[in-house]
Every structure is written in structure tokens, then in C-alpha cells.
Amino acid sequence: MAIGVLFGAVIPEVWETLVAYLSINPSLPSHSSVGAYSPPLGLRTVRERAASYMRARDGVPAAADDVCVGAGASDVIKSVLTVLAGEVDGKMPAVMIPIPQYPLFSGALAELGIKPAEYYLDEANNWALSPEELERSWLEASQTHAVRALVVINPGNPTGQVLDRKNIEEIIKFAYDHHLFILADEVYQENIVSKPFYSFKKVMHEMGAPYSSMELASFLTCSKGWAAECGLRSGYVELLRLQPRVKAAFVAGRGVMQCPTVLGQCVLDCVMKPPTLGEPSYPQFSRELAEVRRTLAERTKTAYRTFNSIPGYSCNPIDGAMFAFPRIELPARAQAVAHEKNMTPDEFYCYRLLEETGVCVVPGTGFGQIPDTFHFRTTILHPREEFQHMMDSIRNFHHKFLQEYA
Ligand SMILES: Cc1ncc(COP(=O)(O)O)c(C=O)c1O
């Protein structure tokens, strides 16, 4: 589908973008080739395009100078975390991350020697962030470390929640009170089925002083959304209100990495400005987009309904992203067998599921979960029949698993 969208429907615009870059674009490398380096923060026109996308999204000013393009969101997330790696007043740094969490954050922090200060998402409250839990996590980590930043993933991976505005305001207030830099991973903002999306930037702006002058890093990528061109590796960070010396350190760090692929940047440019009414690709693009959205909405409902109909399963509504993260009750005997095999109970369950049905899901252990709770993550983007087959296989497997171990 993704390739279909970009190289099918949008091909005239991809072509126009490339031609524009190769012929008249003043920000292009001197010999006008996508095979040449671009400036390290990305081509000026692509950064402008990202800024205009955000202006249209939020109704809030956005500037190309605040945008840094990278080889996917992962690349720029890691660069931003790198800036936080130093000691503060003799204390090692810590960064608050959600649990469950997309493991890019725990992995990058481990590599950088930054302590992850974990806070649990509130499963009983549709995976919201509870201010009390944020406070608990902050207090615990700040006994020994300098807590410097707070990571929020909205919409959530693996949890699929979309935060409501009130919760975002609570998070911003918490970050303000504790002098924390917010890293808003908003890569799934175009993958939402049932709720409005509020960017942290917009909410901060609308809350007014003092929150509207807080520092912020927010991330977007062409790996997700309707394009889902994850192999082309392009994404960006918008960095707001950084102190000049911090921004300079960030820019210097990016400079030594040369630049993200210029071809990827061209694709990001297209994703930031999809075909509009009157353009040649618009009819096909809008048809394909509607189908992508319809399919996602259908899958979220089916996954939610099916998982909640299996005894011992519970699943929160899936508002966005592309995953379900159901919770499973596992019998004590199955847990004991798992431990004998040096596996966590959810790993054992997922392994048996794979062996017996061919269905491959990721154990909750990979994302973190409250001790003694068990989950798995599955994507929900399979073709309809395959998806139904997967749901039926899981249901039948669970039934047999319970007969064996209950
Ligand atoms: C929450 C989240 N952030 C960041 C990324 C990384 O995206 P990219 O492919 O742009 O590096 C992913 C990829 O799955 C993700 O789920």
C-alpha cells in the first residue's frame, strides 16, 4: 500500500520534487544530484515544507530553522538524547520513559549511559499518564540522578492510546514544575481513528505563559502515517526554544554525521505536502488514503472486540498507531513451566503461539509491563483474511493453552 501510494498515486509529485531539486533548487548540493551531500540538517526546502505542515496542523508559527531532518525519527531521537548525556552537578543524568515503551528509548539510553527513569502508563485508564505516577518515578530517580527530560509517546506504541488534551496539559505542567525537557514522540499522529490529535507544541502554545516558553523536541517521520515509507529512512525533529549553546552542540553533533539520504528527504517533502484538490494525483491519493483509514478503523474495532471476547484477555480501545497490546491472564502452572525453561511467562506463551499456529507476536516483556502482568503486542495491519485467520488462531490457541495449564 505504502509503495502504491508514493510510487503509484503520488509519482508525478515525487517526480516534480526531484526535478525541482535537480534543476532550480538553490539549497541543493552544488552538482545538483541526489547522490551528493545536503546540508547536515537537511535541505532547506524540505525543512520549510515540514514547517508549513506543522503551521497547517497547529495554527501556530513554525520555522524551518527549528527543523532538523534525519534518517528516520530514530536517528534524531538519538541525537537529542545525546545532548542530555552529561552529568549535572556531579549527578549522572536520567530521562523519564513510559512503560510499556517502544524500546528505541531504553536501548538508546543504555547506549548513552543515561538512566531510564521508568513511569508506568495507567492501563486501567486507557494507558493515560497519571501525574501521581510521574511524580513517583521522578522522586525515585532524583534521589540518585539528575532527571533531565520526559519522553512521551503519543499516539502510543505499543499501547495504541491517543492522549486527551487535559492529560497533555497535566504532563506539561508536571514537566514545567520539575524543569524537564519534553521529548514528544508523535510519529503516529496521522494514524488515528477515533480522537483528535493535539501536538504538545500546540497545547503548550495555547496554555500561554509560562508553558509556552518551555523547550520542546517533537518528532515526525515518513515511516508511519499514510505513507509508511520506513525503508527510505527519513524523519525530523522540531527543536523549540533551546538555549543557543545547547542548539549549537546539537548542530555540531549532526554536522559530523554528514546528512540523511537526499532521496529520503525528497520523500519526506512529498509526505509533508500530499497532493491537493486539483492536482493530477489527488483523486487516486484521496481514494487510497480513505481506504488506509477505513482499514485501520476496521482493524482496531475487530481487534478490540475479539480480544475482549476471549476469556482471560482484556484490551483497551485502540485509538491510534497500528498495534493492539492485550493483557492476558496466565495460569500459575504455565508460569511455573515458563520459569523452568528460563523464560518469562509471556515469552513462553508467545513462543508456544508461534510454534503451534505460526502467529508471531511480541511478548510484553520487550516493552516493559507492571511486574506479574502479561501482555503481547501485535500489529493490526494484515490483509483482512489474514487478520481474521490470526484472530481465530489466537482464540483457539488460548483455549487449548488453558486446557493444558489451568
Ligand atoms: C514510537 C516510535 N518512535 C520512533 C520510531 C522510529 O521511526 P523511524 O522509522 O522514523 O526511525 C518508531 C518505529 O516503529 C516508533 O514506533
The ligand as a MOL file (V3000), in Angstrom:
LIG
                    3D

  0  0  0     0  0            999 V3000
M  V30 BEGIN CTAB
M  V30 COUNTS 16 16 0 0 0
M  V30 BEGIN ATOM
M  V30 1 C 7.0870 5.2660 18.7620 0
M  V30 2 C 8.1190 5.1890 17.6900 0
M  V30 3 N 9.0550 6.1470 17.6170 0
M  V30 4 C 10.0060 6.1200 16.6760 0
M  V30 5 C 10.0700 5.1100 15.7490 0
M  V30 6 C 11.1720 5.1180 14.7370 0
M  V30 7 O 10.7310 5.5160 13.4770 0
M  V30 8 P 11.7180 5.7160 12.2470 0
M  V30 9 O 11.4470 4.5840 11.3040 0
M  V30 10 O 11.3400 7.0250 11.6710 0
M  V30 11 O 13.1130 5.6990 12.7430 0
M  V30 12 C 9.1150 4.0850 15.7820 0
M  V30 13 C 9.1690 2.9650 14.8350 0
M  V30 14 O 8.4580 1.9940 14.9000 0
M  V30 15 C 8.1210 4.1250 16.7800 0
M  V30 16 O 7.1740 3.1770 16.8690 0
M  V30 END ATOM
M  V30 BEGIN BOND
M  V30 1 1 1 2
M  V30 2 1 2 3
M  V30 3 2 2 15
M  V30 4 2 3 4
M  V30 5 1 4 5
M  V30 6 1 5 6
M  V30 7 2 5 12
M  V30 8 1 6 7
M  V30 9 1 7 8
M  V30 10 2 8 9
M  V30 11 1 8 10
M  V30 12 1 8 11
M  V30 13 1 12 13
M  V30 14 1 12 15
M  V30 15 2 13 14
M  V30 16 1 15 16
M  V30 END BOND
M  V30 END CTAB
M  END
